[in-house]
Amino acid sequence: MNFDAEARALLPELIAIRRDLHAHPEIGLDLPRTQSVVRRALAPLDVELHLGSGSTSVTAVLRGGKPGPTVLLRADMDALPIEEETGLAFASTNGAMHACGHDLHVAGLLGAARLLAAHRDELAGTVLFMFQPGEESGGGAQLMIDEGLLETTGERPIAGYAIHVVPGEPGVFRTRAGAIMAGANGLRVVVRGQGGHGSAPHLAVDPVPVLAEIILALQSFVTRRFDVFDPVVISVTKLSAGDVLNVIPEQATLAGTVRTLSAASVVTLQEELPSLVGGIAAAHGCTAEVLFEVVYPVTLNDEATATNALATLRAEFGAARVQAIAAPMMASEDFSFVAHQVPSTFVLLGATPAEALSDTVEMNHSPRALFDDGVLGSQAAALAALAWSHLGAAGPDGNAD
């Protein structure tokens, strides 16, 4: 089956869908306009549609002409609260932006649905299309799972796949077995002292320099308590203390993100951060509270589906466009919730416009992030091919060839 050739005919339509979504981004779990676009695009395909009750998710079921297992394909749909600075003709003007490429993900999965629906009679099994809100915040994947996503077809999927656009040569796919994206955890530290006049710090207990010492200690902590081959990243991204220039505040607070690649690292963080922070605070006459929250687990690619993905994509696009990467990214993904229940693989797709390729290309989440929607045909073909690789065409005996 040559999905790549068939997808080229869909490219203009997929680009139009992507640009429409890009110009009208929505944030979080409530994406009514995006949901409407997805429903309209799926309507001619004669698929079963299921809408979320706690969000504007869309689950579509394409049943093949012959019996067989279920394969899940996923796209996330939400944008970010970022003012766009790309200067594109179809740039958003509503204060939100598809700075992570989810508009491409939606269009690409709709293209895969079109490709697979065209071969419904040959398909030995079922494809479950997961259009998910709330990836950036809100835990949309887990919400869909809690609402019965994985039981939608009557049996749990035997495999799951998702493709995410990233900076890089357009049209080049990358993945690996094992951890591919880090787990995301939230950290908040509150240091409490005794407020006073800014002119007399010796009569107060100032929590601000204590917080500064804690920030530096956190960076030493990750380099001395964790194996360099099982890295941890702590980034303090928010600081707050007093509101008045001449008043020493009663408390000072930091917050940030902690990225991990193993459950063992999370346990170490949970056990040791309170004593580290508490000890520093106590040394200066303060008290401290540490809040550590596991947000997304590590995204783990199942070895069998990762091996299948590399082989399938090489067969579809040629070896030069498919790479096995050596190390995971420290970004995180809530596709991890699917991957913890279904043997799954998460694939990265380079999508930087060729003219913008450089060592300083803007990353995902930048207000100037650019993605080449010319990759949409390849994205759609890749998703269709990955599902087909597990289902395939039914032979005379009813079994998949």
N, C-alpha and C positions, 0 to 999 in steps of 0.2 A: 504494500500500500504506500503510495507516494503522497502523503499529506502535504508536504512542502509545496509541490506543484499546484495542488488544488487550492492551497491557502493564498497563493498569489492573486487569484481572482477575487478574493474577499478583501484584500488589503485596503482599497479605497473606502469601503464601508466601515471597516474596523477603525481606520484613522478618523473618520467622521464621528464615530461614537466616542472615541477617546478624546477628541478635541472638544466635543460637547460637554463631556464629563469634566474635563480640565477647566473649562470656563465657568462651571457651576459646581464647585466642590462643596461637600458637606462633611461635618465633623461628628465623630463619636458613633453612637448606636442608632441615632435617628437620622436616616438618610432617605427621606421620602422621594425626592426627585430622582436620586440614583436608583432606588428600587424600581421606580416607574420605568426608567430607561431599560433596565435589565428585563423587566417583565415584557415590555413591548418587543424587545429583540428576541425573546424566547417564544413568544406567542405563536409564530408560524411553524415551530418545530414539533408540535404535538408532544410536549413533555409534560410530566406531572409537576405541578408547582406547589410548594409548601412555603408559606410566609411565617416569619418569626412572630411570636407574641410579645416578647420582651425587647425586640429590636426590629429593624426593618431588613432583616436577613431574607435571602431568597435561597431555597433549596429546590433544585430541579432534578428530576429523575428521567433518564433516557433508557428505556428497556429495549434490548436488542431483539432480533427476530428469533433467536434461539436461547435456551436457558444457559445460565452460566453465573459466575460470581459477580460481585460489585467492586468497582474501582472508584475512588473519590478523587476529584480534581477541585482545587480551591483557588479563589481569588478574593483578596481583601478590597474593600470599597471606600474606606474613609480617607479623608484628607487631614491636613494639619492646620492649626491656627497661626498661619504665617502669611504676612503680606508679600505677595509675589513680586519679584524684581527681574523677571526674565526678559521682559519686553516683547514677548510673543504676541502675535496678532490675536490669539485665543486665550491670552492670560486671564486669570481670575481677577475680579475687581471687588469681591465680597469679603475680603479680609482673611480668607482661608486659601490653601494652596495644596494641590496634589504634588507635594515636594518629595514624596517617596515613591511615586510611580504607580499608585494603586489604580489610577485611571487606565493605564496600560494593562494592568492585571485583569480588570473587568472586561475590557475589549478583547483581550487575548483569549479569555475563557469563553466568552460568547462566540468567538471564532471557532474554538475547539468544539463547542456544542453544535455549530453549523456543520462542521466537517464530519463529526461522528453521526449526526442525524441523517446525513446523506447516505450513510452506509449502514443504517439501522438493520436492514434485513440480513446483512452479513454478520452482524455483531452477536457474539455468543456470550451474553451477559448484560450487565447494567452499569451505566455510568451515573454517578452521583455528583452533581455540580453544586459546589458550596460557594455562594456569594455572601461574603461575611462583612458586616460593619464592625466598628469598634476594635480594630487591630492596634491602632496607636494608643488608645486608652479605652477602657471599658470591658476588656476581656471578652470580646465578641465570639471568639472561637469556643471558649468554655461555655458561654451562654447557649450557643447553638447545640453543643454536645448535650448540655443539660436538658434542652428541649427535645432531644431525641434524634438529632442529626444522624447518628451512626446506625440507627435502627430504621431509617426512613424506607429503605427498599425491602425490608423484611429479613435482611441478613446484614451482618457487619461487613464493611469493605475488607477485601484481602490486601489492598494496597492503597496508598494515598500519595498524591503529588501536588506540589505547588511550585510556581516559577516566580522569582522576584527580580525586577530590573535593578541594576547597579551600575556605577560608573565603570567604563571599560569599552573595549572594542565592540562595536555593534554587531549583534548576531552570534557572539561567542558564548557558549554555555559552559558553566563550571559547577562541579559538585564533588562530593567526597562521601565515603562511608564514615559513620561515627558522628561526633559533634560537628555541626556546621555553623551554628549560631549560639551565642552565649545565653545563659540564663540572666534574667534581669531582676534585680532586687532593689528595694527602696531603703534608704538610710536616713534617719532623722536623729539628731542629737540636740538635747536641750541642756545647757549649762546654767545653773542657778547660783547666784552670788548674793550680794547685798548692795542695793543701790545707794547712790550718794551724789555729792556735788562733784562736778568735773574738775574743780580746782583742788580737791582734797581726796585723791584716790586712796591714801593711807587710812582714811576713815571709812572706806567702803570695801567691798570684796568684788572686784571688777571681773565679770565673766568673759569680757571680750578678749583679752590676751590669752586667757585659758582656752577659749575656742580656737584661737589661732594656733596655739601649741598642739591642740588635738588634730587640726587639719594636717599639720606637718607629720605628726606621729602616724596618721593613717597611711601616708605614702611609704613610710619606713616599714610599717606593719605588713603591707602586701608584698614587699620585696624580701622580707626576712621570715615570714611565717608560711609562705606558699611556694611550692615547687615551680620553678620557672617554666616547666613543661605542662603545668596545670595552672595557668595564670589567672589572676584576679585583678580587676581594674576597679578602683574607687575614684570617682570624680565628684568632688563637692561642687554643686552647681547653684546653690542658693544659701545666702547668709542673711541673718536679720538680728538686730539688737535694738537699741533705743531709737527714739524718734526726736529727741531734743539734744541740741549740741552740747549743752553744759550740764547734762545729767548722765551719771554712770547708771546704766540700766540694771535692773534686777536679774535679767536673764539674757542669754544670747543663744541663737539657734542656727544649726546648719542642716542642710538636706542635700541629698545627692543620689547618684545611681551606683550600684555595685554590680559588676558583670562577672559571672563565674562559668566554669566549664565542667564542674563536677558537683555531685551531691556532697562529697566529702568537704569541699571548700565551703559550702553553705553551712555545714555543721560547725566547722572551725570558726567561721564568722559569727555565728549565733552564740557560740560558747565564749569566745575571747574578746569580742568588741566591747561588751559591757565592762569587763575588768580593766581593759586598756583605757577606755575613756573615763571610767570611774576613778581609776588610780591617778590620772593626770588632774582631774578636777579636785580630788581630795587633797592632793599635794599643794593646792593653792587655796584651800579653804572653801571650795565650792562643792556642790553636788551635781550629778549629771544623770540624765535619763537617755537610754538608747532604744530606739524603735527600729527594728530590722524586719522588713516585709518581703517575702518571696512573691514576686509579681508574675514572671514567666519562667518556666523551667528551661533547661538547655534544649535546643532543637537537635534531636538525635536522628541522623539518617540511618535507617535500617540497612544492614550490609547487603542483603539480597536485592532490595529495591534500588539501592544506589548502584550496584553492579549492573542491574537491568537498565537503569536510566542512562548510564554511560554508554552501554552497548547499543541501546535503542537510538539515542541521539546521534551517535557516530554513524549508524546505518542510515539515518534520515538525512544528516547534514554533512557527513564527512568528518574524518578524524581531526582535521585542522581546526574545526569550529567547536570542538568539545575537549575540555580539559579537566583532569582530575587534580583538585587543588590539595596542597599539602597541609594547610592549617585552617581552622575555623575563623570566622569573623567574631569580633566581640560585640557586635550589635545583637539584638534579640528579636524574637518573633513569637507571636502566639499561635502559629501553626504548630508550635511545640506541643500544645495540648492534644492536637490530633495525632501527632507522631508518637505520643506516649501511649496511645490506645490502638493505633493502626500502624502496621509496618509501612513506613513512609519515607519519602526523599524530597528534600527541598533543593531546588536548582536555582542558581544565579545566572542571569542573562545580561551580558554587557549591552548597554543601550545609550552610550554617550554618542552624540552626533559626531561623525568623523571629523568635521572641521573644528570641533571643540576639544578633541583629544589632546591632553597635555599632562604634565606632572602635577599641575595645580587645578585639575578639573574639580568642579564643585561636587561635593558629596550629596547623597540623599539628605533631605531635611534642610538643605540650604534654600534661601529665598531665590537663589539664582540657578538652582538645579535644572538641568536640561536633559530630556530623554528623547531619543530618536524613535518616533512612532513607526518608522519603516521596519522595525523589528517585529511588529505585531503579527505579520504573516508567519514568521518563524516561531513565535511564541505559541500561536494557535496550533500550528502543525505539531510542535513538540508536545504540547499537552495531549492532543489527539493521539499521537503515536505512543505516548507513555501508557494511556489507557488501553489502546489497541494491543500493546505488547502483552498484556495480561489476559485480554479477552479474545481478540483475533476473530477470524472468520470461522463459522461453523461448517464442518465437513459433512459428508453424507450421513455419517453415523450420529450427527448431532453434537460431536465433540469439537472443541476449538482446534483448528489446524495450527 
